[in-house]
Each structure stands twice: as C-alpha cells, then as structure tokens.
Amino acid sequence: SWTPAVDIFETENHDLVLKAELPGMTREDIEVTVENNTLILKGQKKFEAEVKEENYRRVERTYGTFHRSFTLPNTVDTSKVGADYKNGVLTVKLPFREEAKPRTISVDVA
C-alpha cells in the first residue's frame, strides 16, 4: 500500500478544498466517500502490464491500494461535496454550511 500526498486549504469563499496527487490512475480506480463527517479516499494504482515484470531494472514508483480518511468539521455541508480528477490530481470541494460562513452585521447608530 502507499499514501498519496494531500493538500487541504480554505478558499476565500470559506470552503475547504482537498487536493490529492494520484498520477497514473483513472477515475474508475478512485473512490470518494463521505460518511459520518469523515471523508474517505480509496483506490488502487495498478502496475503497468505493458512491460513484463522481469524486464524491469528498477521500480521506484509506488503501486497498490491506498486508503486515507479525514475527519470533517461540523461546518462542512456533506450533502454538497463534489470531486473532479484532472491531470493526475483529485480535487474534492467541501463547501461550508451557509450558517457557518462569516457574515457582516450592520450596526445601527442610535
């Protein structure tokens, strides 16, 4: 098994974004699940069958299954989580609940 590198950051719109490096994988190899305020990333990076294993001189890239889980804050609206996969990077968007987003309150002058 192996562990893909992940970055997690907050946008100016107060949403969380997770980016995971998953080079050489297809969409069918990746599973994203949200359950009980936990984001779960699972998948399998398959060894290339184009070259026979005995013909390799060196293998430094990692292959096999991975499983990562992240506890989400209560401010995330799990019903609106979205994901896309492009150029070997999985991007998961985790929007905050409207009531959790900061808002400006006007102050009346008496």
Phi and psi in degrees as a GROMACS rama.xvg file:
@    title "Ramachandran Plot"
@    xaxis  label "Phi"
@    yaxis  label "Psi"
@TYPE xy
-146.708  169.05  TRP-2
-126.209  115.328  THR-3
-71.6482  147.748  PRO-4
-71.0371  140.822  ALA-5
-134.729  138.42  VAL-6
-115.804  138.336  ASP-7
-129.067  129.079  ILE-8
-146.64  164.849  PHE-9
-105.837  136.026  GLU-10
-86.7803  171.401  THR-11
-64.4337  -24.3783  GLU-12
-83.6646  8.74474  ASN-13
62.6161  44.48  HIS-14
-116.047  153.344  ASP-15
-93.5689  144.735  LEU-16
-131.551  131.861  VAL-17
-114.11  129.525  LEU-18
-121.065  126.77  LYS-19
-120.851  133.889  ALA-20
-82.7284  115.776  GLU-21
-133.602  61.529  LEU-22
-66.7101  146.765  PRO-23
76.2617  11.3898  GLY-24
-108.927  161.061  MET-25
-108.866  166.705  THR-26
-58.6763  -34.6458  ARG-27
-67.9824  -19.6392  GLU-28
-85.1523  -6.43963  ASP-29
-117.536  137.622  ILE-30
-127.572  127.931  GLU-31
-118.484  127.042  VAL-32
-135.232  142.083  THR-33
-118.976  123.252  VAL-34
-148.86  127.089  GLU-35
51.4065  50.319  ASN-36
58.418  30.7632  ASN-37
-127.876  128.359  THR-38
-93.2327  126.57  LEU-39
-119.03  126.72  ILE-40
-112.155  126.933  LEU-41
-135.92  154.959  LYS-42
177.357  -177.532  GLY-43
-143.496  125.85  GLN-44
-98.9445  113.828  LYS-45
-86.9934  144.26  LYS-46
-69.7379  134.57  PHE-47
-66.3139  127.221  GLU-48
-88.2179  -2.55612  ALA-49
-65.644  -30.7617  GLU-50
-116.448  134.338  VAL-51
-66.1714  142.44  LYS-52
-57.6254  -37.2457  GLU-53
-71.3401  -13.7207  GLU-54
-86.3289  -9.22708  ASN-55
-74.6111  138.904  TYR-56
-97.1993  -29.3911  ARG-57
-154.111  138.73  ARG-58
-128.963  108.539  VAL-59
-109.966  -20.4141  GLU-60
-76.6814  152.131  ARG-61
-94.9743  146.454  THR-62
-135.734  165.106  TYR-63
114.235  -164.836  GLY-64
-91.6241  157.079  THR-65
-138.751  157.117  PHE-66
-151.555  119.332  HIS-67
-129.921  142.846  ARG-68
-133.831  146.588  SER-69
-134.601  127.649  PHE-70
-76.6867  127.352  THR-71
-93.0626  144.219  LEU-72
-68.8724  157.126  PRO-73
-64.1038  -14.7443  ASN-74
-76.4864  -12.7102  THR-75
-80.8577  134.321  VAL-76
-88.0504  95.9275  ASP-77
-65.6465  -17.3221  THR-78
-77.4937  -11.0973  SER-79
-116.263  17.1415  LYS-80
-69.1731  135.887  VAL-81
-133.584  156.31  GLY-82
-143.835  146.727  ALA-83
-142.566  159.127  ASP-84
-129.794  119.708  TYR-85
-148.599  134.315  LYS-86
52.0383  39.2992  ASN-87
79.9383  8.36225  GLY-88
-122.071  124.531  VAL-89
-90.0743  126.751  LEU-90
-116.041  121.494  THR-91
-113.186  122.468  VAL-92
-100.562  127.659  LYS-93
-122.026  88.3228  LEU-94
-70.5953  145.248  PRO-95
-76.2266  154.655  PHE-96
-65.2047  146.845  ARG-97
-56.2638  -40.992  GLU-98
-70.0988  -15.2535  GLU-99
-90.8909  -13.6706  ALA-100
-76.5232  142.827  LYS-101
-64.6558  146.636  PRO-102
-137.865  152.425  ARG-103
-90.4089  132.745  THR-104
-111.975  124.971  ILE-105
-77.539  144.777  SER-106
-107.574  123.643  VAL-107
-82.9208  140.607  ASP-108
-95.6436  126.835  VAL-109
